[in-house]
């Protein structure tokens, strides 16, 4: 599949599938502002910027990026992770909250 299509499936279409597209899935005014900043110039990602082929960035994100590329994570407009350091709580608290949220999400799907 084309990388851009896969990216859209994981973001906008994923939010639609979960019934939460009014809150997440794209960066827009009024939505939660959940996003990650990636370092795609890491040596483990075979990608070089190319102005003539912007699709290459989608390919790098979808097919080559790994969790080690994540430099910063924002949830609901707040920075919660930056350069290996969890902010706003301990790692165990953040994992516990993620588990609670996953359970709520799965309950909505039933």
C-alpha positions in Angstrom: 0.0 0.0 0.0 1.2 3.6 -0.5 2.7 5.0 2.6 0.5 8.0 2.7 -2.6 5.8 2.6 -1.3 3.7 5.5 -0.5 6.8 7.5 -4.1 8.1 7.0 -5.5 4.7 8.0 -3.5 4.9 11.2 -4.5 8.5 12.0 -7.8 9.9 10.6 -9.3 6.6 9.5 -8.3 4.9 12.8 -10.0 7.7 14.7 -13.2 7.2 12.6 -13.1 3.4 13.2 -13.0 4.0 16.9 -15.7 6.6 16.8 -13.5 9.4 18.2 -12.8 11.4 15.0 -14.3 14.5 16.6 -11.5 14.5 19.2 -8.5 13.0 17.5 -7.0 11.8 14.2 -5.8 15.1 12.8 -4.3 18.3 14.1 -7.2 20.8 14.0 -8.4 23.6 16.2 -10.7 22.1 18.9 -9.1 18.6 18.8 -6.9 17.1 21.5 -3.5 17.9 19.9 -2.1 14.4 20.3 1.1 14.0 18.3 4.7 12.8 18.3 7.9 14.4 17.1 10.2 12.0 15.3 13.9 12.1 14.4 13.9 10.7 10.9 17.5 11.5 10.4 18.5 8.7 12.8 20.9 6.3 11.1 18.4 3.4 11.5 15.9 5.1 9.2 16.8 5.0 5.5 15.5 8.4 4.5 16.8 11.6 3.1 14.7 14.7 2.7 13.8 15.3 -0.9 11.7 18.4 -1.8 10.6 16.7 -5.1 9.3 13.6 -3.3 7.4 14.6 -0.1 6.0 11.0 -0.1 9.4 9.9 1.1 8.6 11.3 4.6 5.4 9.1 4.8 7.5 6.1 3.7 10.1 6.8 6.4 7.4 7.1 9.1 5.3 4.1 8.0 7.9 1.6 6.9 11.2 2.6 8.6 10.6 4.5 11.8 10.8 2.7 15.1 10.0 3.7 18.7 13.6 4.9 19.0 12.8 7.7 16.6 10.3 9.2 19.0 11.8 12.4 20.5 8.7 14.0 22.0 5.0 13.0 22.6 2.2 15.4 23.2 -1.2 14.3 24.6 -4.1 16.7 24.7 -1.7 19.6 24.0 0.7 18.7 26.9 4.2 17.4 26.5 4.3 14.0 28.3 7.6 12.6 27.0 10.8 14.3 25.8 14.2 12.8 24.9 13.8 9.8 27.0 12.2 11.5 30.0 8.5 11.1 31.0 7.0 14.3 32.2 3.9 14.8 34.4 4.2 11.6 36.3 6.2 8.4 36.7 6.5 5.9 34.0 4.3 3.4 36.0 1.6 6.1 36.5 1.6 6.8 32.8 1.4 3.1 31.9 -1.5 2.6 34.5 -3.4 5.5 33.0 -2.8 4.1 29.5 -4.2 0.7 30.6 -7.3 2.4 32.1 -7.9 4.3 28.8 -7.4 1.2 26.8 -10.1 -0.5 28.8 -12.5 2.4 28.3 -11.8 2.3 24.6 -12.4 -1.4 24.4 -15.7 -1.1 26.4 -16.9 1.5 23.8 -16.2 -0.9 21.0 -18.3 -3.7 22.5 
